[in-house]
Amino acid sequence: MKTSQFIGAVVLSILGVSAAQAETYQGVQTVNAVASRADVVADATVAAHTADIFGEAAYAGAAPVLDGGVDRTAVRTQAVQTARLGNLYGEQASSGVLSAKNGQVSRDTVRAEARAASRNASAAL
């Protein structure tokens, strides 16, 4: 049993020594510049003014100006008309709006029928 414990201790110490190696400090790295400061500034200016070659649309170039050929006032008029229509995607959108102008029955007739219906309902109770 003592031999197995001794072998285990040796294995653990070897693992500990190999894991305990630290990085060495090499001091401040020196920069060996090949280009002058003016060359670097010129290259940076050129790079800042060119297109991003790593962007998604870098291959496309400048986007063309879109012109629909429609007058601004016409678009505004259509927008106002659409806004006045209400919610085009609502549940009641297909039902439309009831109009009182074009009814076939006069207002007095509808009022008389409503009174008669309410009297008949109260008489049935």
Backbone as CSV, one residue per row, in Angstrom:
resi,resn,N_x,N_y,N_z,CA_x,CA_y,CA_z,C_x,C_y,C_z
1,MET,0.825,-1.184,0.000,0.000,0.000,0.000,0.871,1.250,0.000
2,LYS,2.009,1.173,0.675,2.899,2.327,0.739,3.532,2.599,-0.624
3,THR,3.764,1.595,-1.413,4.350,1.790,-2.733,3.368,2.515,-3.653
4,SER,2.090,2.147,-3.599,1.092,2.805,-4.444,0.905,4.262,-4.033
5,GLN,0.979,4.535,-2.732,0.876,5.921,-2.283,2.086,6.727,-2.737
6,PHE,3.249,6.118,-2.700,4.471,6.793,-3.126,4.428,7.102,-4.628
7,ILE,3.951,6.133,-5.421,3.840,6.344,-6.879,2.808,7.436,-7.166
8,GLY,1.711,7.432,-6.441,0.687,8.472,-6.618,1.228,9.848,-6.289
9,ALA,2.020,9.955,-5.230,2.607,11.234,-4.847,3.593,11.716,-5.893
10,VAL,4.371,10.799,-6.476,5.326,11.170,-7.511,4.600,11.671,-8.755
11,VAL,3.530,10.982,-9.137,2.758,11.393,-10.321,2.143,12.765,-10.090
12,LEU,1.569,13.007,-8.938,0.970,14.303,-8.644,2.020,15.409,-8.602
13,SER,3.185,15.129,-8.090,4.222,16.155,-8.046,4.730,16.478,-9.445
14,ILE,4.809,15.486,-10.313,5.223,15.745,-11.701,4.178,16.604,-12.406
15,LEU,2.914,16.293,-12.193,1.845,17.096,-12.788,1.874,18.520,-12.241
16,GLY,2.121,18.667,-10.958,2.177,19.987,-10.360,3.335,20.813,-10.879
17,VAL,4.465,20.202,-11.105,5.629,20.926,-11.611,5.393,21.365,-13.047
18,SER,4.787,20.500,-13.843,4.548,20.868,-15.243,3.477,21.949,-15.355
19,ALA,2.522,21.972,-14.457,1.467,22.979,-14.507,1.905,24.297,-13.893
20,ALA,2.977,24.313,-13.129,3.401,25.511,-12.423,4.311,26.403,-13.248
21,GLN,4.533,26.084,-14.482,5.388,26.930,-15.308,4.639,28.217,-15.635
22,ALA,5.252,29.332,-15.341,4.625,30.634,-15.568,5.220,31.289,-16.799
23,GLU,4.529,32.300,-17.290,5.046,33.050,-18.425,6.214,33.913,-17.968
24,THR,7.104,34.131,-18.850,8.226,34.988,-18.506,7.944,36.402,-18.988
25,TYR,8.389,37.389,-18.243,8.198,38.784,-18.579,9.350,39.236,-19.453
26,GLN,9.021,39.720,-20.628,10.069,40.126,-21.552,10.209,41.643,-21.630
27,GLY,9.546,42.344,-20.777,9.674,43.795,-20.753,8.793,44.453,-21.800
28,VAL,8.957,45.731,-21.968,8.180,46.503,-22.926,8.690,46.194,-24.326
29,GLN,7.765,45.886,-25.206,8.140,45.571,-26.576,8.515,46.845,-27.324
30,THR,9.560,46.824,-28.026,9.959,47.982,-28.809,9.335,47.894,-30.192
31,VAL,9.012,49.058,-30.747,8.408,49.128,-32.062,9.492,49.520,-33.057
32,ASN,9.667,48.709,-34.052,10.619,49.014,-35.111,9.821,49.493,-36.312
33,ALA,9.588,50.800,-36.377,8.765,51.379,-37.430,9.556,51.428,-38.733
34,VAL,8.943,50.946,-39.788,9.554,50.976,-41.103,9.090,52.225,-41.847
35,ALA,7.814,52.589,-41.652,7.252,53.750,-42.335,7.348,54.974,-41.431
36,SER,7.419,56.125,-42.063,7.466,57.362,-41.289,6.071,57.734,-40.814
37,ARG,5.987,58.661,-39.879,4.704,59.096,-39.332,3.817,59.699,-40.421
38,ALA,4.386,60.448,-41.330,3.620,61.071,-42.414,3.033,60.012,-43.350
39,ASP,3.791,58.949,-43.605,3.267,57.866,-44.450,2.100,57.164,-43.776
40,VAL,2.205,56.955,-42.472,1.125,56.299,-41.732,-0.122,57.165,-41.731
41,VAL,0.024,58.467,-41.527,-1.126,59.387,-41.544,-1.769,59.399,-42.923
42,ALA,-0.974,59.398,-43.983,-1.525,59.395,-45.345,-2.281,58.100,-45.618
43,ASP,-1.722,56.970,-45.195,-2.410,55.688,-45.384,-3.707,55.627,-44.584
44,ALA,-3.694,56.178,-43.381,-4.902,56.177,-42.549,-5.988,57.039,-43.170
45,THR,-5.613,58.168,-43.751,-6.591,59.043,-44.406,-7.217,58.359,-45.613
46,VAL,-6.409,57.697,-46.399,-6.932,56.963,-47.565,-7.863,55.846,-47.112
47,ALA,-7.486,55.115,-46.073,-8.318,54.018,-45.587,-9.637,54.524,-45.012
48,ALA,-9.616,55.695,-44.393,-10.841,56.238,-43.801,-11.825,56.694,-44.860
49,HIS,-11.337,57.097,-46.019,-12.222,57.613,-47.057,-12.639,56.567,-48.087
50,THR,-12.121,55.375,-48.006,-12.533,54.318,-48.931,-13.672,53.530,-48.315
51,ALA,-14.350,52.768,-49.144,-15.493,51.969,-48.681,-15.009,50.832,-47.798
52,ASP,-15.895,50.362,-46.942,-15.578,49.247,-46.057,-15.569,47.964,-46.878
53,ILE,-14.413,47.359,-47.018,-14.328,46.159,-47.854,-14.883,44.939,-47.141
54,PHE,-15.111,45.043,-45.851,-15.639,43.915,-45.098,-17.132,44.047,-44.826
55,GLY,-17.773,45.090,-45.320,-19.204,45.279,-45.106,-20.020,44.338,-45.980
56,GLU,-21.297,44.200,-45.645,-22.170,43.288,-46.383,-22.429,43.767,-47.800
57,ALA,-22.527,45.057,-47.992,-22.840,45.587,-49.314,-21.640,46.283,-49.936
58,ALA,-20.454,45.848,-49.577,-19.256,46.498,-50.086,-19.116,46.312,-51.591
59,TYR,-19.650,45.231,-52.102,-19.537,44.950,-53.536,-20.489,45.809,-54.363
60,ALA,-21.503,46.380,-53.734,-22.562,47.054,-54.468,-22.206,48.471,-54.895
61,GLY,-21.296,49.096,-54.235,-20.971,50.479,-54.554,-22.019,51.419,-53.978
62,ALA,-22.159,52.574,-54.575,-23.112,53.565,-54.085,-24.525,53.175,-54.502
63,ALA,-25.464,53.349,-53.598,-26.853,53.028,-53.891,-27.447,54.102,-54.794
64,PRO,-28.206,53.707,-55.796,-28.791,54.706,-56.684,-29.923,55.459,-55.977
65,VAL,-30.140,56.686,-56.393,-31.224,57.486,-55.836,-32.528,56.977,-56.447
66,LEU,-33.468,56.617,-55.580,-34.736,56.077,-56.053,-35.715,57.218,-56.333
67,ASP,-36.291,57.209,-57.506,-37.267,58.218,-57.886,-38.484,57.475,-58.414
68,GLY,-39.570,57.554,-57.679,-40.771,56.826,-58.071,-41.535,57.502,-59.190
69,GLY,-41.205,58.720,-59.505,-41.907,59.414,-60.564,-43.276,59.928,-60.146
70,VAL,-43.558,59.952,-58.840,-44.845,60.415,-58.339,-44.630,61.739,-57.609
71,ASP,-45.545,62.646,-57.810,-45.459,63.957,-57.182,-45.668,63.839,-55.674
72,ARG,-44.999,64.679,-54.908,-45.099,64.644,-53.452,-46.519,64.916,-52.975
73,THR,-47.214,65.836,-53.617,-48.586,66.148,-53.198,-49.526,64.984,-53.471
74,ALA,-49.284,64.237,-54.545,-50.132,63.077,-54.831,-49.948,61.992,-53.782
75,VAL,-48.711,61.777,-53.366,-48.447,60.787,-52.323,-49.089,61.216,-51.013
76,ARG,-49.001,62.505,-50.697,-49.608,63.006,-49.463,-51.122,62.854,-49.495
77,THR,-51.736,63.138,-50.632,-53.186,62.995,-50.758,-53.611,61.548,-50.567
78,GLN,-52.867,60.628,-51.161,-53.183,59.203,-50.988,-53.003,58.772,-49.540
79,ALA,-51.985,59.306,-48.870,-51.763,58.953,-47.471,-52.903,59.447,-46.592
80,VAL,-53.394,60.645,-46.854,-54.509,61.190,-46.070,-55.767,60.361,-46.301
81,GLN,-56.031,59.986,-47.541,-57.206,59.166,-47.837,-57.110,57.809,-47.159
82,THR,-55.937,57.210,-47.179,-55.760,55.908,-46.541,-55.922,56.021,-45.035
83,ALA,-55.425,57.090,-44.441,-55.558,57.277,-43.001,-57.014,57.460,-42.601
84,ARG,-57.797,58.083,-43.440,-59.215,58.301,-43.125,-60.053,57.041,-43.282
85,LEU,-59.541,56.051,-44.003,-60.276,54.792,-44.159,-60.317,53.989,-42.879
86,GLY,-59.384,54.237,-41.970,-59.351,53.493,-40.720,-58.395,52.320,-40.820
87,ASN,-58.557,51.372,-39.919,-57.680,50.210,-39.861,-58.074,49.230,-40.961
88,LEU,-57.247,49.121,-41.980,-57.561,48.246,-43.110,-57.423,46.782,-42.748
89,TYR,-56.736,46.466,-41.647,-56.494,45.082,-41.289,-57.275,44.664,-40.049
90,GLY,-58.188,45.486,-39.582,-58.968,45.149,-38.405,-60.070,44.152,-38.730
91,GLU,-60.730,43.643,-37.691,-61.795,42.653,-37.875,-63.006,43.268,-38.585
92,GLN,-63.250,44.531,-38.350,-64.418,45.186,-38.924,-64.114,45.865,-40.259
93,ALA,-62.947,45.663,-40.797,-62.523,46.401,-41.982,-63.387,46.081,-43.203
94,SER,-63.790,44.852,-43.353,-64.558,44.492,-44.545,-66.037,44.837,-44.413
95,SER,-66.483,45.182,-43.211,-67.908,45.454,-43.037,-68.302,46.824,-43.570
96,GLY,-67.357,47.731,-43.646,-67.675,49.054,-44.169,-68.355,49.912,-43.120
97,VAL,-68.757,51.092,-43.511,-69.416,52.029,-42.609,-70.846,52.207,-43.096
98,LEU,-71.792,52.118,-42.153,-73.189,52.293,-42.520,-73.453,53.756,-42.835
99,SER,-74.154,53.982,-43.900,-74.452,55.338,-44.302,-75.928,55.623,-44.064
100,ALA,-76.230,56.777,-43.473,-77.618,57.153,-43.214,-78.213,57.925,-44.383
101,LYS,-77.403,58.354,-45.323,-77.891,59.174,-46.424,-78.703,58.382,-47.445
102,ASN,-78.233,57.220,-47.787,-78.831,56.499,-48.909,-79.836,55.439,-48.478
103,GLY,-80.396,55.560,-47.302,-81.350,54.561,-46.845,-82.664,54.641,-47.616
104,GLN,-83.332,53.517,-47.805,-84.595,53.457,-48.535,-85.781,53.797,-47.643
105,VAL,-85.607,53.678,-46.340,-86.696,53.914,-45.399,-86.465,55.258,-44.724
106,SER,-87.550,56.006,-44.503,-87.401,57.316,-43.876,-87.124,57.157,-42.382
107,ARG,-86.657,58.220,-41.799,-86.300,58.207,-40.395,-87.528,58.033,-39.498
108,ASP,-88.618,58.640,-39.881,-89.854,58.531,-39.079,-90.370,57.093,-39.061
109,THR,-90.227,56.395,-40.190,-90.691,55.003,-40.258,-89.848,54.117,-39.337
110,VAL,-88.557,54.325,-39.353,-87.675,53.527,-38.491,-87.976,53.804,-37.026
111,ARG,-88.226,55.068,-36.680,-88.546,55.423,-35.304,-89.849,54.774,-34.857
112,ALA,-90.866,54.768,-35.729,-92.155,54.156,-35.380,-92.007,52.647,-35.187
113,GLU,-91.206,51.993,-36.036,-90.992,50.550,-35.899,-90.241,50.229,-34.604
114,ALA,-89.310,51.066,-34.219,-88.561,50.840,-32.988,-89.463,50.986,-31.776
115,ARG,-90.358,51.985,-31.802,-91.296,52.156,-30.679,-92.250,50.979,-30.590
116,ALA,-92.733,50.520,-31.729,-93.663,49.390,-31.733,-92.977,48.127,-31.228
117,ALA,-91.722,47.930,-31.611,-91.002,46.736,-31.173,-90.756,46.788,-29.672
118,SER,-90.455,47.969,-29.120,-90.220,48.057,-27.682,-91.518,47.871,-26.901
119,ARG,-92.654,48.341,-27.448,-93.948,48.138,-26.765,-94.355,46.674,-26.768
120,ASN,-94.089,46.017,-27.886,-94.435,44.587,-27.987,-93.540,43.757,-27.051
121,ALA,-92.282,44.158,-26.901,-91.378,43.426,-25.996,-91.797,43.627,-24.557
122,SER,-92.210,44.851,-24.181,-92.610,45.091,-22.792,-93.993,44.465,-22.516
123,ALA,-94.839,44.367,-23.526,-96.155,43.746,-23.321,-96.018,42.230,-23.157
124,ALA,-94.993,41.642,-23.786,-94.803,40.194,-23.701,-94.288,39.802,-22.334
125,LEU,-93.674,40.713,-21.596,-93.137,40.402,-20.263,-94.270,40.440,-19.307
